[in-house]
Amino acid sequence: VFMSEHFLVLMDRSAAVSQPVRQRPAGKKREEDDQKVMATEALSRRNIWEPSVYYALGNESFYFAGHDISIRESMDTYGALIWPGAIALCQFLDNNQQQVNLMDKAVLEIGAGTGLVSVVASLLGAWVTATDLPDILSNLTFNLLRNTKGRCRYTPQVAALSWGRDLDRDFPYPSYHYDYVLAADVVYHHNCLEELLKTMCHFCRPGSQTALLWANKIRFQSDLRFTECFESSFNTTLLIELPQQEIRIYKAIAKE
């Protein structure tokens, strides 16, 4: 199995700063501890940036789906960084094209961030809609255009999506029906886990046969609690687990 040098380096960094999942103190102290873990992981992922320069731009390079990919990151928000779950999912999609054939499939990515997963899905022949919060879309659009123009069967689309909000209005079913929904490292320290699950359920309805591919690094007890709720809502298959990096990739279909 091909494993890019960048992927291995990033996984090593991630393992170095990760901590065993454990019960954290309740309340504000727990939130502060979780934020520190995320901030430490984010800083460990910088390329040539100086730690003192917070609002900095950097470029990360990858090779997936037969193409060199350059992704612009920013340290000013978690959504503008590349997280290990995204790289793991890209690696899986690239290496398992018979198991997950994206050619000519309608694909939605939720929490697309920098757009790396959407870029790879587009290069693998999918018709992709990449979604995230409005303030993320500018950098997301830049990365998609930079890496897919003239390379893909379909031009990827970008749309604003706030988890759990106005889903029936903005993405009515079945007008917006997808073969696959992709999500990478969307579960971390935030207060929208219920809304995230609601969004997953909206796009992956019983009988739709929409498959959800979710890749995530397990960091906190809240991640495990979300996984329990996730497994109660979907028929899930653990496609791959990377114990050293604490990353899992699931395939899920809504329960009938």
Contacts in CASP RR format, 6 or more apart in sequence:
PFRMAT RR
TARGET T0000
AUTHOR 0000-0000-0000
METHOD contacts of the structure
MODEL  1
VFMSEHFLVLMDRSAAVSQPVRQRPAGKKREEDDQKVMATEALSRRNIWE
PSVYYALGNESFYFAGHDISIRESMDTYGALIWPGAIALCQFLDNNQQQV
NLMDKAVLEIGAGTGLVSVVASLLGAWVTATDLPDILSNLTFNLLRNTKG
RCRYTPQVAALSWGRDLDRDFPYPSYHYDYVLAADVVYHHNCLEELLKTM
CHFCRPGSQTALLWANKIRFQSDLRFTECFESSFNTTLLIELPQQEIRIY
KAIAKE
1 95 0 8 1.000
2 94 0 8 1.000
2 95 0 8 1.000
3 91 0 8 1.000
4 62 0 8 1.000
4 63 0 8 1.000
4 64 0 8 1.000
4 91 0 8 1.000
6 60 0 8 1.000
6 61 0 8 1.000
6 62 0 8 1.000
6 87 0 8 1.000
7 62 0 8 1.000
7 87 0 8 1.000
7 88 0 8 1.000
7 91 0 8 1.000
10 45 0 8 1.000
10 82 0 8 1.000
10 84 0 8 1.000
10 87 0 8 1.000
11 84 0 8 1.000
11 87 0 8 1.000
11 242 0 8 1.000
11 244 0 8 1.000
11 245 0 8 1.000
13 44 0 8 1.000
13 45 0 8 1.000
14 41 0 8 1.000
14 44 0 8 1.000
14 45 0 8 1.000
14 84 0 8 1.000
14 217 0 8 1.000
14 245 0 8 1.000
15 244 0 8 1.000
15 245 0 8 1.000
16 44 0 8 1.000
17 37 0 8 1.000
17 40 0 8 1.000
17 41 0 8 1.000
17 44 0 8 1.000
18 41 0 8 1.000
18 217 0 8 1.000
18 219 0 8 1.000
18 245 0 8 1.000
18 246 0 8 1.000
19 37 0 8 1.000
19 219 0 8 1.000
21 218 0 8 1.000
21 219 0 8 1.000
21 220 0 8 1.000
21 221 0 8 1.000
21 223 0 8 1.000
21 224 0 8 1.000
21 246 0 8 1.000
22 221 0 8 1.000
23 221 0 8 1.000
24 30 0 8 1.000
24 33 0 8 1.000
24 34 0 8 1.000
24 220 0 8 1.000
24 221 0 8 1.000
25 33 0 8 1.000
31 189 0 8 1.000
34 189 0 8 1.000
34 219 0 8 1.000
34 220 0 8 1.000
34 222 0 8 1.000
35 189 0 8 1.000
37 189 0 8 1.000
37 219 0 8 1.000
37 220 0 8 1.000
38 78 0 8 1.000
38 188 0 8 1.000
38 189 0 8 1.000
38 219 0 8 1.000
41 219 0 8 1.000
42 75 0 8 1.000
42 78 0 8 1.000
42 81 0 8 1.000
43 51 0 8 1.000
45 81 0 8 1.000
45 82 0 8 1.000
45 83 0 8 1.000
46 56 0 8 1.000
46 58 0 8 1.000
46 75 0 8 1.000
47 58 0 8 1.000
47 59 0 8 1.000
47 60 0 8 1.000
47 73 0 8 1.000
48 58 0 8 1.000
49 56 0 8 1.000
49 58 0 8 1.000
49 75 0 8 1.000
50 56 0 8 1.000
53 75 0 8 1.000
54 75 0 8 1.000
54 76 0 8 1.000
55 74 0 8 1.000
55 75 0 8 1.000
55 76 0 8 1.000
56 74 0 8 1.000
56 75 0 8 1.000
57 72 0 8 1.000
57 73 0 8 1.000
57 74 0 8 1.000
58 72 0 8 1.000
58 73 0 8 1.000
58 74 0 8 1.000
59 70 0 8 1.000
59 71 0 8 1.000
59 72 0 8 1.000
59 73 0 8 1.000
60 70 0 8 1.000
60 71 0 8 1.000
60 73 0 8 1.000
60 82 0 8 1.000
61 68 0 8 1.000
61 69 0 8 1.000
61 70 0 8 1.000
61 71 0 8 1.000
62 68 0 8 1.000
62 69 0 8 1.000
62 70 0 8 1.000
62 71 0 8 1.000
62 87 0 8 1.000
62 90 0 8 1.000
62 116 0 8 1.000
63 69 0 8 1.000
64 90 0 8 1.000
64 91 0 8 1.000
64 93 0 8 1.000
64 94 0 8 1.000
64 119 0 8 1.000
64 120 0 8 1.000
64 123 0 8 1.000
65 94 0 8 1.000
65 120 0 8 1.000
65 123 0 8 1.000
65 124 0 8 1.000
66 123 0 8 1.000
67 123 0 8 1.000
67 147 0 8 1.000
67 151 0 8 1.000
69 116 0 8 1.000
69 119 0 8 1.000
69 120 0 8 1.000
69 123 0 8 1.000
69 147 0 8 1.000
70 146 0 8 1.000
70 147 0 8 1.000
71 82 0 8 1.000
71 114 0 8 1.000
71 115 0 8 1.000
71 116 0 8 1.000
71 119 0 8 1.000
71 143 0 8 1.000
71 147 0 8 1.000
72 114 0 8 1.000
72 139 0 8 1.000
72 142 0 8 1.000
72 143 0 8 1.000
72 146 0 8 1.000
73 80 0 8 1.000
73 81 0 8 1.000
73 82 0 8 1.000
73 114 0 8 1.000
74 80 0 8 1.000
74 81 0 8 1.000
74 139 0 8 1.000
75 81 0 8 1.000
77 135 0 8 1.000
77 136 0 8 1.000
78 188 0 8 1.000
79 111 0 8 1.000
79 113 0 8 1.000
79 114 0 8 1.000
79 132 0 8 1.000
79 136 0 8 1.000
80 113 0 8 1.000
80 114 0 8 1.000
80 136 0 8 1.000
80 139 0 8 1.000
81 114 0 8 1.000
82 114 0 8 1.000
82 116 0 8 1.000
83 184 0 8 1.000
83 185 0 8 1.000
83 217 0 8 1.000
84 185 0 8 1.000
84 217 0 8 1.000
84 245 0 8 1.000
84 247 0 8 1.000
85 184 0 8 1.000
85 185 0 8 1.000
85 215 0 8 1.000
85 216 0 8 1.000
85 217 0 8 1.000
85 247 0 8 1.000
85 249 0 8 1.000
86 114 0 8 1.000
86 115 0 8 1.000
86 116 0 8 1.000
86 117 0 8 1.000
86 184 0 8 1.000
86 185 0 8 1.000
86 215 0 8 1.000
87 116 0 8 1.000
88 184 0 8 1.000
88 215 0 8 1.000
88 240 0 8 1.000
88 242 0 8 1.000
88 245 0 8 1.000
88 247 0 8 1.000
88 249 0 8 1.000
89 117 0 8 1.000
89 182 0 8 1.000
89 184 0 8 1.000
89 213 0 8 1.000
89 215 0 8 1.000
89 249 0 8 1.000
90 116 0 8 1.000
90 117 0 8 1.000
90 120 0 8 1.000
92 100 0 8 1.000
92 215 0 8 1.000
92 239 0 8 1.000
92 240 0 8 1.000
92 249 0 8 1.000
93 100 0 8 1.000
93 102 0 8 1.000
93 117 0 8 1.000
93 120 0 8 1.000
93 121 0 8 1.000
93 124 0 8 1.000
93 213 0 8 1.000
94 120 0 8 1.000
94 124 0 8 1.000
97 124 0 8 1.000
100 180 0 8 1.000
100 213 0 8 1.000
102 121 0 8 1.000
102 124 0 8 1.000
102 125 0 8 1.000
102 126 0 8 1.000
102 180 0 8 1.000
103 124 0 8 1.000
103 125 0 8 1.000
103 126 0 8 1.000
104 125 0 8 1.000
104 126 0 8 1.000
104 127 0 8 1.000
104 153 0 8 1.000
105 125 0 8 1.000
105 126 0 8 1.000
105 127 0 8 1.000
105 179 0 8 1.000
105 180 0 8 1.000
106 126 0 8 1.000
106 127 0 8 1.000
106 129 0 8 1.000
106 177 0 8 1.000
106 178 0 8 1.000
106 179 0 8 1.000
106 180 0 8 1.000
107 118 0 8 1.000
107 121 0 8 1.000
107 126 0 8 1.000
107 127 0 8 1.000
107 128 0 8 1.000
107 129 0 8 1.000
107 178 0 8 1.000
107 179 0 8 1.000
107 180 0 8 1.000
107 181 0 8 1.000
107 182 0 8 1.000
108 128 0 8 1.000
108 129 0 8 1.000
108 131 0 8 1.000
108 176 0 8 1.000
108 178 0 8 1.000
108 180 0 8 1.000
108 181 0 8 1.000
108 182 0 8 1.000
108 203 0 8 1.000
109 115 0 8 1.000
109 117 0 8 1.000
109 118 0 8 1.000
109 121 0 8 1.000
109 128 0 8 1.000
109 129 0 8 1.000
109 130 0 8 1.000
109 131 0 8 1.000
109 181 0 8 1.000
109 182 0 8 1.000
109 183 0 8 1.000
109 184 0 8 1.000
110 131 0 8 1.000
110 132 0 8 1.000
110 161 0 8 1.000
110 163 0 8 1.000
110 181 0 8 1.000
110 182 0 8 1.000
110 183 0 8 1.000
110 186 0 8 1.000
110 196 0 8 1.000
110 199 0 8 1.000
110 200 0 8 1.000
110 203 0 8 1.000
111 131 0 8 1.000
111 132 0 8 1.000
111 136 0 8 1.000
111 161 0 8 1.000
111 183 0 8 1.000
111 184 0 8 1.000
111 186 0 8 1.000
112 118 0 8 1.000
112 130 0 8 1.000
112 131 0 8 1.000
112 132 0 8 1.000
112 136 0 8 1.000
112 140 0 8 1.000
113 130 0 8 1.000
113 132 0 8 1.000
113 136 0 8 1.000
113 139 0 8 1.000
113 140 0 8 1.000
114 139 0 8 1.000
114 140 0 8 1.000
114 143 0 8 1.000
115 130 0 8 1.000
115 140 0 8 1.000
115 143 0 8 1.000
115 144 0 8 1.000
116 143 0 8 1.000
117 182 0 8 1.000
117 184 0 8 1.000
118 128 0 8 1.000
118 130 0 8 1.000
118 140 0 8 1.000
118 144 0 8 1.000
118 156 0 8 1.000
118 182 0 8 1.000
119 143 0 8 1.000
119 144 0 8 1.000
119 147 0 8 1.000
119 148 0 8 1.000
119 156 0 8 1.000
121 128 0 8 1.000
121 180 0 8 1.000
121 182 0 8 1.000
122 128 0 8 1.000
122 144 0 8 1.000
122 148 0 8 1.000
122 151 0 8 1.000
122 152 0 8 1.000
122 154 0 8 1.000
122 156 0 8 1.000
123 147 0 8 1.000
123 148 0 8 1.000
123 151 0 8 1.000
123 152 0 8 1.000
125 152 0 8 1.000
125 153 0 8 1.000
125 154 0 8 1.000
126 154 0 8 1.000
126 180 0 8 1.000
127 153 0 8 1.000
127 154 0 8 1.000
127 156 0 8 1.000
128 154 0 8 1.000
128 156 0 8 1.000
128 157 0 8 1.000
129 156 0 8 1.000
129 157 0 8 1.000
129 158 0 8 1.000
129 159 0 8 1.000
129 178 0 8 1.000
130 140 0 8 1.000
130 144 0 8 1.000
130 156 0 8 1.000
130 157 0 8 1.000
130 158 0 8 1.000
130 159 0 8 1.000
131 158 0 8 1.000
131 159 0 8 1.000
131 160 0 8 1.000
131 161 0 8 1.000
132 140 0 8 1.000
132 160 0 8 1.000
132 161 0 8 1.000
133 160 0 8 1.000
133 161 0 8 1.000
133 162 0 8 1.000
134 160 0 8 1.000
137 158 0 8 1.000
137 160 0 8 1.000
140 158 0 8 1.000
141 158 0 8 1.000
144 156 0 8 1.000
144 158 0 8 1.000
148 155 0 8 1.000
148 156 0 8 1.000
159 170 0 8 1.000
161 170 0 8 1.000
161 171 0 8 1.000
161 199 0 8 1.000
162 195 0 8 1.000
163 192 0 8 1.000
163 195 0 8 1.000
163 196 0 8 1.000
163 198 0 8 1.000
163 199 0 8 1.000
164 192 0 8 1.000
164 195 0 8 1.000
164 196 0 8 1.000
164 198 0 8 1.000
164 199 0 8 1.000
164 202 0 8 1.000
165 195 0 8 1.000
167 198 0 8 1.000
167 199 0 8 1.000
167 202 0 8 1.000
168 202 0 8 1.000
171 202 0 8 1.000
171 203 0 8 1.000
173 202 0 8 1.000
173 203 0 8 1.000
173 205 0 8 1.000
173 208 0 8 1.000
174 208 0 8 1.000
176 203 0 8 1.000
177 208 0 8 1.000
177 210 0 8 1.000
178 203 0 8 1.000
178 210 0 8 1.000
179 210 0 8 1.000
179 211 0 8 1.000
180 210 0 8 1.000
180 211 0 8 1.000
180 212 0 8 1.000
180 213 0 8 1.000
181 200 0 8 1.000
181 203 0 8 1.000
181 204 0 8 1.000
181 210 0 8 1.000
181 211 0 8 1.000
181 212 0 8 1.000
181 213 0 8 1.000
182 212 0 8 1.000
182 213 0 8 1.000
183 200 0 8 1.000
183 212 0 8 1.000
183 213 0 8 1.000
183 214 0 8 1.000
183 215 0 8 1.000
183 216 0 8 1.000
184 214 0 8 1.000
184 215 0 8 1.000
184 216 0 8 1.000
185 215 0 8 1.000
185 216 0 8 1.000
185 217 0 8 1.000
186 196 0 8 1.000
186 214 0 8 1.000
186 216 0 8 1.000
187 193 0 8 1.000
187 196 0 8 1.000
187 216 0 8 1.000
187 222 0 8 1.000
187 223 0 8 1.000
187 226 0 8 1.000
187 227 0 8 1.000
188 219 0 8 1.000
188 220 0 8 1.000
188 223 0 8 1.000
189 219 0 8 1.000
189 220 0 8 1.000
189 222 0 8 1.000
193 222 0 8 1.000
193 226 0 8 1.000
193 229 0 8 1.000
196 226 0 8 1.000
197 226 0 8 1.000
197 229 0 8 1.000
197 230 0 8 1.000
197 233 0 8 1.000
200 212 0 8 1.000
200 214 0 8 1.000
200 230 0 8 1.000
200 233 0 8 1.000
200 234 0 8 1.000
200 252 0 8 1.000
201 233 0 8 1.000
201 254 0 8 1.000
203 210 0 8 1.000
203 212 0 8 1.000
204 210 0 8 1.000
204 211 0 8 1.000
204 212 0 8 1.000
204 234 0 8 1.000
204 252 0 8 1.000
204 253 0 8 1.000
204 254 0 8 1.000
205 254 0 8 1.000
206 254 0 8 1.000
206 255 0 8 1.000
206 256 0 8 1.000
207 254 0 8 1.000
207 256 0 8 1.000
208 254 0 8 1.000
209 253 0 8 1.000
210 253 0 8 1.000
210 254 0 8 1.000
211 251 0 8 1.000
211 252 0 8 1.000
211 253 0 8 1.000
212 234 0 8 1.000
212 250 0 8 1.000
212 251 0 8 1.000
212 252 0 8 1.000
212 253 0 8 1.000
213 239 0 8 1.000
213 249 0 8 1.000
213 250 0 8 1.000
213 251 0 8 1.000
213 252 0 8 1.000
214 230 0 8 1.000
214 249 0 8 1.000
214 250 0 8 1.000
214 252 0 8 1.000
215 247 0 8 1.000
215 248 0 8 1.000
215 249 0 8 1.000
215 250 0 8 1.000
216 223 0 8 1.000
216 247 0 8 1.000
216 248 0 8 1.000
217 245 0 8 1.000
217 246 0 8 1.000
217 247 0 8 1.000
218 224 0 8 1.000
218 227 0 8 1.000
218 246 0 8 1.000
218 247 0 8 1.000
218 248 0 8 1.000
219 246 0 8 1.000
230 236 0 8 1.000
230 250 0 8 1.000
230 252 0 8 1.000
233 254 0 8 1.000
233 255 0 8 1.000
234 252 0 8 1.000
234 253 0 8 1.000
234 254 0 8 1.000
234 255 0 8 1.000
235 252 0 8 1.000
235 253 0 8 1.000
235 254 0 8 1.000
235 255 0 8 1.000
236 250 0 8 1.000
236 251 0 8 1.000
236 252 0 8 1.000
237 250 0 8 1.000
237 251 0 8 1.000
237 252 0 8 1.000
238 248 0 8 1.000
238 249 0 8 1.000
238 250 0 8 1.000
239 249 0 8 1.000
239 250 0 8 1.000
239 251 0 8 1.000
240 248 0 8 1.000
240 249 0 8 1.000
241 247 0 8 1.000
241 248 0 8 1.000
241 249 0 8 1.000
242 248 0 8 1.000
END
